[in-house]
């Protein structure tokens, strides 16, 4: 039986948000870390923390087929909630429907502003004075689900994409674990 407190984290990259979710876990357990990139550094973060991993190269594979394999793996681990943490592959409509209302994501902007890619560059180009991060429920439309929590980060004079990204990421590391803990209790 799936337990909402048993969380699978889907990753594709370095794993800094994964590390924050592991280090600050309260009220939830990271039951599995899954990736579409077998060489993702985040898998090493999971292994170092003793968290089971699953990875399969998703290149040249239809989304539906990959997501079906992942769904079977999530079921084997009795996962009840999915957290995306730098997962850089669009989920199939069937996968989102199967897990409706139980997938959360962290996005590096104050949604609904700057959905999708390059939000820091877009905020800087627009001359915004503030940006931040948003935890939201995943729907079929990218970065458009119900907003669960946000954290603002001031854009400072002289900021570039790298400096702004670092500060927003620090805010993500605080916001995501706290919001996930509240979410699994809903």
C-alpha positions as CSV (number, residue, x, y, z in Angstrom):
1,X,0.0,0.0,0.0
2,X,1.4,3.4,-1.0
3,X,2.0,5.8,1.9
4,X,2.0,9.6,1.2
5,X,5.0,9.9,3.6
6,X,7.1,7.6,1.4
7,X,8.5,10.0,-1.2
8,X,10.3,9.3,-4.5
9,X,12.5,12.1,-5.7
10,X,13.0,12.3,-9.5
11,X,16.3,13.9,-10.5
12,X,18.4,14.5,-13.5
13,X,21.3,16.6,-12.2
14,X,23.6,17.5,-9.3
15,X,21.2,16.8,-6.5
16,X,21.5,19.9,-4.3
17,X,17.7,20.0,-3.7
18,X,17.7,16.2,-3.1
19,X,20.4,16.7,-0.4
20,X,18.3,19.4,1.2
21,X,15.2,17.1,1.1
22,X,17.2,14.2,2.7
23,X,19.0,16.4,5.3
24,X,15.9,18.2,6.4
25,X,13.4,15.3,6.1
26,X,10.7,15.7,8.8
27,X,7.4,13.8,8.5
28,X,8.4,12.1,5.3
29,X,11.0,9.5,4.2
30,X,12.9,9.5,0.9
31,X,12.0,6.0,-0.2
32,X,13.6,6.1,-3.7
33,X,15.6,8.4,-5.9
34,X,14.9,7.8,-9.6
35,X,16.6,9.3,-12.6
36,X,16.4,9.4,-16.4
37,X,20.2,9.9,-16.4
38,X,22.2,7.0,-15.0
39,X,25.3,9.3,-14.6
40,X,23.4,12.0,-12.6
41,X,25.4,13.2,-9.6
42,X,22.2,13.2,-7.6
43,X,22.3,9.4,-7.6
44,X,25.6,9.5,-5.7
45,X,24.0,11.9,-3.2
46,X,21.2,9.3,-2.7
47,X,23.6,6.4,-2.4
48,X,25.8,8.3,0.1
49,X,22.7,8.8,2.2
50,X,21.7,5.1,2.0
51,X,18.6,5.8,-0.2
52,X,17.7,3.2,-2.8
53,X,18.1,4.4,-6.4
54,X,16.7,3.5,-9.8
55,X,18.1,4.9,-13.1
56,X,17.4,4.2,-16.7
57,X,18.6,6.2,-19.7
58,X,15.5,7.7,-21.2
59,X,17.1,8.9,-24.5
60,X,15.5,7.4,-27.6
61,X,12.6,6.0,-25.5
62,X,9.0,7.2,-25.7
63,X,7.9,9.1,-22.6
64,X,5.0,6.7,-22.0
65,X,7.2,3.7,-22.0
66,X,9.8,5.2,-19.7
67,X,7.1,6.5,-17.3
68,X,5.4,3.1,-17.3
69,X,8.7,1.5,-16.2
70,X,9.1,4.2,-13.5
71,X,5.6,3.7,-12.3
72,X,6.2,0.0,-11.7
73,X,9.4,0.9,-9.7
74,X,7.5,3.5,-7.6
75,X,4.8,0.9,-6.8
76,X,7.5,-1.6,-5.7
77,X,8.8,1.0,-3.2
78,X,5.2,1.8,-2.0
79,X,5.7,5.5,-2.9
80,X,2.8,7.8,-2.2
81,X,4.3,11.2,-3.1
82,X,6.7,12.3,-5.9
83,X,9.0,15.3,-5.6
84,X,10.7,16.6,-8.7
85,X,14.1,18.0,-7.9
86,X,15.9,19.1,-11.1
87,X,14.1,16.5,-13.1
88,X,14.6,17.7,-16.7
89,X,12.2,15.4,-18.6
90,X,8.5,16.1,-19.3
91,X,6.2,13.6,-17.7
92,X,3.7,11.9,-19.9
93,X,0.0,12.8,-19.5
94,X,-0.7,9.2,-18.3
95,X,1.9,9.5,-15.6
96,X,0.6,12.8,-14.4
97,X,-2.9,11.5,-14.4
98,X,-1.9,8.3,-12.5
99,X,-0.2,10.4,-9.8
100,X,-2.6,13.4,-9.9
101,X,-2.3,15.7,-6.9
102,X,0.6,13.7,-5.6
103,X,3.5,15.2,-7.6
104,X,5.3,18.4,-6.4
105,X,8.0,20.4,-8.0
106,X,10.3,23.3,-7.1
107,X,10.7,26.0,-9.7
108,X,13.2,28.9,-9.6
109,X,10.8,31.8,-10.1
110,X,7.8,33.3,-8.4
111,X,5.1,31.5,-10.5
112,X,3.2,32.3,-12.5
113,X,6.1,34.5,-13.8
114,X,8.7,32.8,-15.9
115,X,7.4,29.3,-16.3
116,X,9.8,26.9,-18.1
117,X,13.4,27.4,-18.8
118,X,15.8,30.3,-18.0
119,X,13.8,32.1,-15.4
120,X,16.8,33.9,-13.9
121,X,17.9,35.4,-17.2
122,X,14.3,36.4,-17.9
123,X,13.9,38.1,-14.5
124,X,17.2,40.0,-15.0
125,X,16.3,41.0,-18.6
126,X,13.0,42.3,-17.4
127,X,14.6,44.4,-14.7
128,X,12.7,42.8,-11.9
129,X,13.6,43.8,-8.3
130,X,12.6,40.4,-6.8
131,X,12.4,36.8,-7.9
132,X,12.4,33.6,-5.9
133,X,11.2,30.1,-5.9
134,X,7.8,28.3,-5.9
135,X,6.7,24.8,-4.8
136,X,3.7,23.7,-6.8
137,X,1.6,20.7,-7.7
138,X,2.5,19.2,-11.1
139,X,-0.1,19.2,-13.8
140,X,0.1,18.4,-17.5
141,X,0.8,22.1,-18.2
142,X,4.4,23.0,-17.3
143,X,4.8,25.0,-14.0
144,X,1.1,25.7,-13.9
145,X,-0.3,23.7,-10.9
146,X,-1.6,24.9,-7.6
147,X,1.1,27.0,-5.8
148,X,1.8,25.5,-2.3
149,X,4.5,28.0,-1.2
150,X,6.9,30.7,-2.4
151,X,10.0,32.4,-1.1
152,X,11.2,35.8,-2.4
153,X,14.8,36.6,-3.2
154,X,15.8,40.2,-3.9
155,X,17.7,40.9,-7.2
156,X,20.7,42.9,-6.3
157,X,22.7,45.4,-8.3
158,X,25.3,43.6,-10.2
159,X,23.6,40.3,-10.2
160,X,24.1,37.9,-13.1
161,X,22.5,34.6,-13.8
162,X,25.1,32.7,-11.7
163,X,24.9,34.9,-8.6
164,X,21.1,35.1,-8.7
165,X,20.8,31.3,-9.2
166,X,23.0,30.6,-6.2
167,X,20.8,32.8,-3.9
168,X,17.6,31.3,-5.2
169,X,18.9,27.8,-4.8
170,X,19.7,28.6,-1.1
171,X,16.0,29.7,-0.7
172,X,14.9,26.5,-2.4
173,X,16.9,24.3,0.1
174,X,14.8,25.8,2.9
175,X,11.4,26.1,1.2
176,X,11.2,22.7,-0.5
177,X,11.7,20.4,2.6
178,X,9.4,22.4,4.8
179,X,6.7,22.5,2.1
180,X,7.0,18.8,1.3
181,X,6.6,18.0,5.0
182,X,3.4,20.0,5.1
183,X,2.2,18.5,1.8
184,X,2.5,14.8,2.8
185,X,0.3,15.6,5.8
186,X,-2.6,17.1,3.7
